[in-house]
Amino acid sequence: MIRTLLAATAIAAIATSLPAQTRPAASKSAQANALKAFDERPAKYVPAVEKYGYIRRVVEIPMRDGVKLHTIIAIPRGAKDAGMLMTRTPYDAESSASDRPGIYASLPGAAATGEDAITASGYIRVFQDVRGMHGSEGQYSMNPAPVGTPFNPTKTDDSTDTYDTIDWLVKHVPESNGRVGIIGISYDGFLSLMPLINPHPALKVAVPMNPMVDGWRGDDWFHNGAFRQTMMGYMLGQEATRDASAEWIQDISDDYDWYLKGGSAGAIAKRQGLEQVGFWRKVAEHPAYDTYWQSQAMDQVLAKQPLKVPVMVVHSLWDQEDIYGGPAVYKALEAKDTNNDMVFLTMGPWFHGQGAGDGSALGGVKWSADTALWWRRTVLAPFLAHYLKSDQPAMDVAPVTAFQSGANEWQRLPAWPGAGAATPAKLYLKPAGALGFDAAAGDAATAEYISDPAAPVGYRARPLPKSDSGNGWRNWLGGDQRMVSGRPDVLVFQTEPLTQAVTVAGAPEVNLNASTTGTDSDWVVKLIDVYPDGRTSDADMAGYQFGVAMDIFRGRYRESLSEAKPIAANVPLTYRFALPTTNHVFRPGHRIMVQVQSSWFPLYDRNPQTFVPNIMFARPADYVKATQKVTVGGPDESFVTLPVVR
């Protein structure tokens, strides 16, 4: 072998030393063969089927307009008469269906371990790229509006695409029993709601988990008008390229510093090239709650449709991305469930999507067990089996399964929050940082602070890793609020240690009476459980300030969510808005705390505190300090109405 190689080398050397006109001409076919041999990659790689624990089919399913959608069908070996469980996604069906052996029967995003009851259920799993993303043809639009609305000029949407997909599946997957369910988290949760507009007869159940529902009221893009500017990187990644490969580039390691240096959201978007992306342009053009947002809010859309498919809405009580949507959809659908047997709700003590993973803790707050595993085994598995298996086994699933934090136990309820379950109780903000259920005695009084856009209040402890999607981001809503409670621009009110438990079930309502020296202002209000200080069984939780329900309101929408108006300077005005739904017990020995501030940065863009037509394009000179005065005594005393269970 060595001699052969040496001989070949010598011949090649002689040939190259000859004048060009005397060299032997290599045939074109020989050159082609040599080049082909040099290329070590196959023209098309075909995975070895045996490496999967299931039969894997890849199909391009045609839609009614001819567009083909890339679809992975994973069938358990030997499957017969099996239900189909589908997930539609913009996040790459190939990755979802191939990176975890056994994923065909697991929850999207969950490790397929032998511990998971869903894994052993034998469903045919279907993963599909939405149109315009990854392997699917067509044009992509972020959360496209339904057909028939002014903002969708086409004849297709995610409802029609799901209908066409199901129609194809029941005709071309002989191993199935013709029963289809849809499940998904976040954007995939939105895609689990859209089929309910005009459901295919074979769609037997839907499980939207942490769904994107209303991007303005309180999900991904805005909260009560305040823009969630850290979502701009997501917009670029999703829309700039079909394979979601566009990079959001930052040259400063701390998000807080980077966004502060960047200026307005519009200035940052321009530097990142985001103006090329259609969804950003729509967001920038619609900063108020106008018909653009209202026409595609899924709770409002589904409220106008008949209820035909059983639904389990899965909500995370500390969802840092889509905390508004789940309860809003449940409320819209529950009104149609006359027999209380079609609409189900789960509320778990989780961050966004945690129901598909380990639910033993929320950051530093530990529960009594793996709440997510218990829910998947005890609630989700029998729920899906009842609707997707041919024999439809009986299930013992309550209309509402709700985790009660503080008590740290699951509840089985007939509805949420249930007729007469809670009564409103006003929790008053008082002078000297006091807080209580009795109004302050004496004359009108205020508590004040200076809000400076040049030094905004952070939403998490710094440093904030750039493009962070790790545990810091996932758990921040349950993070310790002591990180800001000592700042001079954060008002703190708290009760004395409780002598008896206070149980809250529902959405607290803020009634904040305040003035500002500016002509615009944001108001952040936090309802907090303060753990006892000193010696405790869990030293890490001593004095912990646990955020129970927190949110922001942009003052320009005080009179109308759909129209921005300047705030009258130095005039006390009332701001009313709801905090996220909670189901919590403040235990004896704990304190109840309320914090008030005027920024939550960099998650939300800074309010310049000078009224401008569109805050996203505020100029540096527009950002001014403002003195904020909150009324804490007299007839206009501020309070938070708690839904208290007696």
C-alpha positions in Angstrom: 0.0 0.0 0.0 2.8 2.4 0.9 4.7 1.6 -2.3 1.6 2.2 -4.4 1.2 5.6 -2.8 4.9 6.5 -3.4 4.6 5.5 -7.0 1.5 7.5 -7.5 3.2 10.5 -6.0 6.2 10.1 -8.2 4.0 9.9 -11.4 2.1 13.0 -10.3 5.4 14.9 -9.7 6.7 14.0 -13.2 3.4 15.0 -14.8 3.4 18.4 -13.1 7.0 19.0 -14.1 6.3 18.6 -17.8 5.5 21.6 -20.0 1.7 22.2 -20.1 1.4 21.1 -23.7 3.0 17.7 -23.0 1.1 16.8 -19.8 -1.4 13.9 -20.2 -4.9 15.4 -20.3 -7.1 14.1 -17.5 -10.6 13.1 -18.6 -13.5 15.2 -17.5 -15.2 12.1 -16.0 -12.0 11.4 -13.9 -12.0 14.9 -12.6 -15.6 14.7 -11.7 -15.1 11.4 -9.9 -12.1 12.8 -8.0 -14.2 15.8 -6.9 -17.1 13.6 -5.9 -14.7 11.4 -3.8 -13.3 14.5 -2.2 -16.8 15.6 -1.0 -17.4 13.6 2.1 -21.0 14.7 2.7 -23.9 12.7 1.2 -26.2 14.6 -1.2 -29.1 14.0 1.2 -28.6 12.4 4.6 -31.3 9.8 5.5 -31.4 9.1 9.3 -31.2 5.5 10.4 -34.8 4.8 11.5 -33.6 2.3 14.0 -32.1 5.0 16.1 -35.5 6.3 17.0 -37.8 4.5 19.4 -40.6 5.1 16.9 -41.5 5.3 13.2 -40.6 8.7 11.9 -42.4 10.2 8.8 -41.6 13.5 7.3 -44.3 15.0 5.1 -45.1 18.3 3.4 -48.8 18.8 4.0 -50.6 21.0 1.4 -52.9 23.8 2.6 -55.9 25.1 0.8 -53.9 27.8 -0.9 -51.2 25.3 -2.1 -48.6 26.1 0.5 -46.9 23.1 2.0 -46.1 22.8 5.7 -43.2 20.8 6.9 -44.5 18.1 9.3 -42.9 15.4 11.5 -45.1 12.4 12.4 -43.7 10.2 15.1 -45.6 6.9 15.5 -45.0 4.4 18.3 -43.8 1.1 16.9 -46.7 -1.3 16.6 -49.2 1.5 17.1 -52.8 0.8 16.2 -55.9 2.8 16.9 -53.8 5.5 18.5 -54.8 9.1 19.2 -52.8 11.9 17.7 -51.3 14.8 19.7 -50.1 17.7 17.7 -47.9 20.7 18.3 -47.6 23.5 15.8 -44.6 25.8 16.2 -42.4 28.6 14.8 -39.5 27.1 16.7 -38.4 24.3 14.3 -40.4 21.1 14.2 -37.3 19.1 13.3 -35.6 20.1 16.5 -38.7 19.5 18.6 -39.2 16.1 17.2 -35.7 14.7 17.0 -33.5 15.9 19.9 -35.1 13.7 22.6 -35.6 10.0 22.0 -39.2 9.1 22.9 -40.4 12.7 22.3 -43.4 11.3 20.3 -45.4 10.9 23.5 -44.0 13.6 25.8 -45.1 17.1 26.4 -43.4 19.7 24.1 -40.3 20.8 26.0 -40.3 18.0 28.6 -37.7 15.4 28.9 -39.1 12.0 27.9 -38.2 10.1 31.1 -39.9 6.9 32.3 -41.4 9.0 35.2 -43.7 10.9 32.9 -47.2 9.5 32.5 -47.6 11.2 29.1 -44.6 9.4 27.8 -46.1 6.0 28.2 -49.5 6.9 26.7 -48.7 5.8 23.1 -49.9 8.9 21.2 -48.9 9.6 17.7 -47.0 12.9 18.0 -47.2 15.5 15.2 -44.9 18.5 15.0 -45.4 21.1 12.3 -43.5 24.3 11.3 -46.0 27.2 10.8 -46.0 28.7 7.4 -42.9 30.7 6.5 -40.7 29.3 9.2 -37.9 26.7 9.0 -39.1 23.9 6.6 -42.5 25.2 5.7 -43.4 27.3 2.6 -45.3 30.5 2.6 -45.0 33.9 4.3 -44.5 34.3 8.1 -46.3 36.8 10.2 -46.0 37.0 14.0 -49.3 35.9 15.6 -51.2 36.6 12.4 -54.6 38.1 12.8 -57.6 35.8 12.0 -59.1 35.7 8.5 -61.8 38.3 8.1 -60.1 41.0 10.3 -58.7 44.2 8.8 -55.1 43.1 9.5 -55.2 39.8 7.5 -55.8 40.4 3.8 -55.3 36.6 3.0 -57.7 33.7 3.2 -55.6 31.7 5.6 -54.5 31.9 9.2 -53.4 29.4 11.9 -57.0 28.2 12.3 -57.4 27.2 8.6 -53.8 25.7 8.5 -54.6 23.6 11.6 -58.0 22.5 10.0 -56.2 21.5 6.8 -53.5 19.7 8.6 -55.9 17.7 10.7 -58.0 16.8 7.6 -54.8 15.4 6.0 -53.7 13.5 9.1 -57.0 11.6 9.6 -56.9 10.5 6.0 -53.3 9.6 5.7 -52.2 8.1 9.1 -53.8 4.7 9.2 -52.3 3.9 12.6 -54.5 6.6 14.2 -58.0 6.4 15.6 -59.0 9.7 13.9 -58.9 11.6 17.2 -56.6 14.6 17.4 -55.5 16.9 20.2 -53.4 20.0 20.1 -51.0 21.1 22.9 -48.4 23.8 23.1 -46.6 26.4 25.3 -46.3 30.1 24.7 -46.4 30.8 21.0 -47.4 27.2 20.5 -50.1 27.9 23.1 -51.5 30.6 20.9 -51.4 28.1 18.1 -53.4 25.7 20.3 -56.1 28.4 20.6 -56.5 29.4 17.0 -58.0 26.0 15.9 -61.0 26.7 18.2 -62.2 29.4 15.9 -63.5 26.9 13.4 -62.5 23.5 14.7 -62.2 20.4 12.5 -64.6 17.6 13.7 -61.6 15.4 14.5 -60.2 17.9 16.9 -61.2 16.5 20.3 -59.2 18.5 22.8 -57.0 21.5 23.1 -54.4 22.3 25.9 -53.0 25.8 25.5 -50.2 26.3 28.0 -49.1 29.8 28.9 -50.6 31.0 25.6 -49.9 34.4 24.0 -53.3 36.0 24.1 -53.3 39.8 24.2 -49.9 41.3 23.4 -50.9 44.8 24.7 -52.9 44.2 27.9 -50.3 41.9 29.6 -48.5 39.4 27.5 -45.3 39.6 25.5 -45.2 43.0 24.0 -46.8 45.5 26.4 -48.2 45.6 29.9 -51.0 48.2 30.2 -49.2 50.3 27.6 -45.7 50.0 28.9 -43.5 48.5 26.1 -41.4 45.3 27.0 -38.4 46.4 25.1 -36.2 43.4 25.9 -38.5 41.5 23.5 -37.0 43.3 20.5 -34.3 40.7 20.2 -37.0 38.0 19.9 -38.8 40.0 17.2 -35.5 40.2 15.2 -34.7 36.5 15.7 -38.2 35.3 14.7 -38.8 37.5 11.6 -35.5 38.5 10.0 -34.8 35.1 8.6 -36.7 31.9 7.9 -34.4 29.8 10.2 -34.5 32.3 13.1 -30.7 32.8 12.9 -30.5 36.7 13.0 -28.3 37.8 15.9 -29.1 40.5 18.4 -25.7 42.1 19.0 -24.8 43.8 22.3 -21.4 45.2 23.2 -22.0 45.6 26.9 -22.4 42.6 29.2 -25.0 44.1 31.6 -28.5 44.6 30.0 -29.2 47.4 32.4 -26.2 49.5 31.2 -26.7 48.5 27.5 -30.4 49.6 27.3 -29.7 52.8 29.3 -26.9 53.8 27.0 -29.1 52.9 24.0 -31.8 55.6 24.7 -35.3 55.0 23.5 -36.6 51.7 22.2 -36.8 53.2 18.7 -33.2 54.3 18.7 -32.1 50.8 19.8 -34.3 49.2 17.1 -32.7 51.4 14.4 -29.1 50.5 15.5 -30.0 46.8 15.4 -31.6 46.9 12.0 -35.0 46.0 13.5 -36.7 48.5 11.3 -36.4 46.0 8.5 -38.8 43.7 10.4 -42.5 44.1 9.7 -43.7 43.1 13.2 -41.6 45.8 14.8 -43.0 48.4 12.5 -46.5 47.3 13.5 -45.7 47.5 17.2 -44.2 50.9 16.8 -47.2 52.2 14.8 -49.7 50.9 17.4 -48.5 51.9 20.9 -52.1 52.3 22.2 -54.8 49.6 22.6 -56.4 50.3 19.2 -58.2 48.0 16.8 -54.9 46.4 15.7 -54.5 44.8 19.2 -58.2 44.4 20.0 -59.1 42.5 16.8 -56.6 39.8 17.5 -56.8 39.4 21.3 -57.6 35.7 21.5 -59.9 36.0 24.5 -62.0 38.5 22.6 -61.9 36.5 19.4 -63.0 33.3 21.1 -65.7 35.0 23.1 -67.5 35.5 19.7 -67.2 31.8 18.7 -69.3 28.8 19.8 -67.7 26.4 22.2 -67.2 23.1 20.4 -63.9 21.6 21.7 -63.0 20.7 25.3 -60.2 23.0 26.5 -57.8 22.9 29.4 -56.1 26.3 29.9 -52.8 26.0 31.7 -51.6 29.1 33.6 -48.4 29.8 35.5 -49.0 32.1 38.4 -45.5 33.6 38.0 -45.4 33.6 34.2 -42.7 36.2 33.3 -43.8 36.2 29.7 -47.6 35.6 29.3 -49.2 36.2 32.6 -52.3 37.8 31.3 -53.5 35.3 28.7 -54.5 32.2 30.5 -57.0 33.6 33.0 -58.4 35.9 30.2 -59.1 33.0 27.9 -60.6 31.0 30.7 -63.0 33.8 31.6 -64.1 34.2 28.0 -64.7 30.5 27.4 -66.2 29.7 30.9 -69.1 32.0 30.2 -70.1 29.5 27.4 -69.7 26.3 29.4 -73.3 25.9 30.6 -72.8 22.4 31.9 -69.4 23.1 33.4 -67.8 20.1 31.5 -66.0 21.7 28.6 -63.7 24.3 30.0 -60.9 23.4 32.5 -58.3 25.5 34.1 -55.0 24.6 35.8 -53.1 27.3 37.7 -49.6 26.1 38.8 -46.9 27.7 40.9 -44.7 28.0 37.9 -42.7 30.3 35.7 -43.4 30.3 31.9 -43.6 26.7 30.7 -42.5 25.2 34.0 -45.5 22.9 33.9 -43.5 20.8 31.4 -40.4 20.5 33.6 -39.4 20.3 37.2 -41.9 22.2 39.4 -40.3 21.7 42.8 -39.4 25.3 43.4 -39.8 28.9 42.0 -36.3 30.3 42.5 -35.7 30.4 46.2 -39.3 29.5 47.1 -39.6 25.7 47.6 -42.9 23.8 47.3 -43.7 20.6 49.1 -43.1 18.4 46.0 -42.5 18.4 42.2 -45.8 20.2 41.5 -45.4 19.9 37.7 -44.8 16.2 37.7 -47.8 15.7 40.0 -50.0 17.7 37.6 -48.9 15.8 34.5 -49.5 12.5 36.1 -52.7 13.3 38.0 -54.4 15.9 35.8 -53.0 16.1 32.3 -52.5 12.4 31.6 -56.1 11.3 32.4 -57.5 14.4 30.7 -55.8 13.7 27.4 -56.6 10.0 27.6 -60.3 10.6 28.1 -60.5 12.6 24.9 -57.9 10.9 22.6 -58.1 7.2 23.4 -60.8 5.2 21.5 -62.2 3.7 24.7 -62.3 7.1 26.4 -61.4 6.1 29.9 -63.1 7.9 32.7 -61.2 10.8 34.3 -61.5 12.4 37.7 -60.3 15.9 36.8 -61.9 19.0 38.5 -63.0 21.9 36.4 -60.3 23.9 38.1 -57.0 22.6 39.6 -55.3 25.5 41.4 -52.2 25.5 43.5 -52.5 27.7 46.6 -49.1 29.1 47.5 -48.4 29.8 51.1 -50.5 26.8 52.1 -48.6 25.0 49.3 -51.3 22.6 48.3 -53.5 21.8 45.3 -57.2 22.7 45.3 -60.0 21.1 43.3 -62.6 23.8 42.5 -65.8 23.9 40.5 -64.8 27.3 39.0 -62.4 30.1 39.3 -62.5 32.0 41.6 -66.0 30.7 42.2 -69.3 32.4 43.2 -68.9 33.9 46.6 -65.4 32.5 47.0 -63.9 35.9 47.8 -65.0 39.3 49.0 -63.3 42.6 48.2 -61.2 44.1 51.1 -59.4 47.4 50.8 -55.8 47.4 51.9 -54.9 51.0 52.5 -51.5 52.7 51.9 -50.9 54.9 55.0 -48.4 57.6 56.3 -45.0 56.5 57.6 -45.1 53.3 55.4 -48.0 51.7 57.3 -50.4 49.4 55.5 -53.7 48.0 56.8 -57.4 47.1 56.2 -58.6 50.2 58.1 -58.3 53.7 56.5 -55.8 56.1 57.9 -57.1 58.6 60.4 -56.6 62.3 60.0 -56.2 64.7 57.1 -55.0 64.1 53.6 -51.3 63.2 53.4 -48.9 62.1 50.7 -45.7 60.1 50.4 -43.3 61.2 47.7 -40.2 60.3 45.8 -38.2 61.5 42.8 -38.3 59.4 39.7 -35.2 59.9 37.5 -35.1 58.2 34.0 -31.3 58.4 34.2 -31.3 56.0 37.1 -34.4 53.8 36.7 -35.5 51.1 39.1 -34.4 47.6 37.9 -36.7 44.7 37.6 -34.0 42.2 38.7 -30.8 42.3 40.7 -27.8 43.3 38.6 -25.8 42.5 36.6 -28.3 41.3 34.0 -26.7 39.0 31.5 -27.3 40.1 27.9 -29.9 38.0 26.0 -30.6 36.1 29.2 -33.0 33.2 29.0 -31.7 31.3 32.0 -33.0 30.8 35.5 -32.5 34.4 36.4 -35.1 35.4 33.8 -37.4 32.5 34.4 -37.7 33.1 38.1 -37.5 36.8 38.4 -41.2 37.4 39.3 -40.7 35.4 42.4 -37.4 37.1 43.2 -36.6 38.8 46.5 -37.8 42.4 46.3 -35.4 43.6 48.9 -33.1 44.4 46.0 -35.1 47.7 45.5 -37.0 48.2 48.8 -34.2 50.4 50.2 -34.1 52.8 47.2 -35.3 56.3 47.8 -37.4 56.1 44.6 -39.4 53.1 45.8 -42.2 53.6 48.4 -42.7 50.8 50.8 -45.8 50.1 52.9 -46.2 47.1 55.1 -48.5 45.6 57.8 -47.5 44.5 61.3 -46.9 40.7 61.5 -50.2 39.0 60.8 -51.9 37.3 63.7 -54.1 35.2 61.4 -53.9 34.1 57.8 -55.1 36.3 54.9 -56.1 34.2 51.9 -56.3 35.9 48.5 -57.9 34.3 45.4 -58.3 36.4 42.3 -56.9 39.5 40.7 -56.1 42.4 43.1 -57.2 45.8 41.9 -55.0 48.9 42.3 -56.6 52.2 43.2 -53.7 54.6 43.2 -54.2 58.3 43.8 -51.1 60.2 42.8 -49.7 63.3 41.2 -46.6 64.0 39.2 -44.6 67.1 38.2 -44.3 65.6 34.8 -46.9 65.2 32.0 -46.6 61.4 31.8 -45.7 58.7 34.2 -45.5 55.0 34.8 -46.8 53.4 38.0 -45.5 50.0 39.2 -47.4 48.4 42.1 -46.3 45.2 43.8 -48.1 43.0 46.3 -45.5 41.2 48.4 -45.4 38.5 51.1 -42.7 39.4 53.6 -41.3 36.3 55.4 -40.4 36.5 59.1 -36.9 37.6 59.8 -34.5 36.0 62.3 -34.1 32.3 63.0 -36.3 30.2 60.7 -36.3 26.6 59.4 -35.0 27.9 56.1 -32.4 30.6 56.7 -32.3 31.6 53.0 -35.9 32.7 53.3 -35.5 34.9 56.4 -36.9 38.3 55.6 -37.5 37.3 52.0 -39.8 39.7 50.1 -41.8 37.4 47.8 -43.6 39.0 44.9 -47.2 37.7 44.8 -48.7 39.9 42.2 -47.0 42.8 40.4 -47.5 44.9 37.3 -47.1 48.3 35.6 -49.5 50.9 34.2 -48.6 53.6 31.7 -50.2 56.8 33.0 -51.1 58.3 29.6 -53.8 55.6 29.3 -55.6 56.6 32.5 -58.7 57.9 30.7 -58.6 55.5 27.7 -56.5 52.5 26.8 -56.9 53.3 23.1 -55.9 56.9 23.3 -52.9 58.5 24.9 -53.4 61.8 26.7 -51.0 64.0 28.7 -51.3 63.9 32.5 -52.1 67.2 34.2 -49.0 68.1 36.2 -49.3 68.5 39.9 -52.9 67.3 40.0 -53.8 64.2 42.1 -55.4 61.7 39.8 -56.7 58.1 40.3 -55.1 55.2 38.4 -57.0 51.9 38.4 -55.7 48.7 37.0 -55.6 45.0 37.9 -52.6 43.0 39.1 -52.2 39.4 37.9 -54.3 36.6 39.3 -53.0 35.1 42.5 -54.0 32.3 44.8 -52.0 32.8 47.9 -52.1 32.6 51.7 -50.2 35.2 53.8 -49.5 33.1 56.8 -49.5 34.2 60.5 -46.2 35.9 61.3 -45.7 37.1 57.8 -46.3 40.7 56.7 -48.1 42.1 53.7 -46.2 44.7 51.7 -47.0 47.0 48.9 -44.2 48.7 46.9 -44.8 51.7 44.5 -42.3 52.9 41.9 -42.2 54.5 38.5 -39.9 52.4 36.4 -39.1 48.7 35.9 -36.0 48.7 33.8 -34.8 47.5 31.3 -37.7 45.0 30.8 -40.0 48.0 30.2 -38.8 51.1 28.3 -38.4 54.3 30.4 -41.2 56.7 30.4 -39.6 60.1 29.7 -42.1 61.7 32.0 -42.7 64.4 29.4 -45.7 63.6 27.2 -44.6 62.8 23.6 -46.7 61.3 20.9 -44.9 57.9 20.9 -42.5 57.0 23.8 -40.6 54.6 21.6 -39.2 57.6 19.8 -38.6 59.9 22.7 -35.5 62.2 22.3 -32.8 62.5 25.0 -34.1 66.0 26.0 -37.6 64.5 26.7 -36.4 62.5 29.7 -36.8 64.5 32.9 -36.9 63.9 36.6 -40.4 64.1 38.2 -41.6 64.3 41.8 -44.2 61.7 42.4 -46.7 62.1 45.3 -48.9 59.2 46.4 -52.0 60.0 48.5 -51.8 58.0 51.7 -54.5 59.7 53.9 -57.8 61.6 53.6 -60.8 60.9 51.4 -58.6 60.0 48.3 -56.3 57.6 50.1 -54.7 55.0 47.8 -55.5 51.3 48.3 -55.3 47.9 46.8 -58.5 45.8 46.7 -57.7 42.3 47.7 -60.1 39.4 46.8 -60.1 37.9 50.3 -61.4 34.4 51.1 -63.2 34.6 54.5 
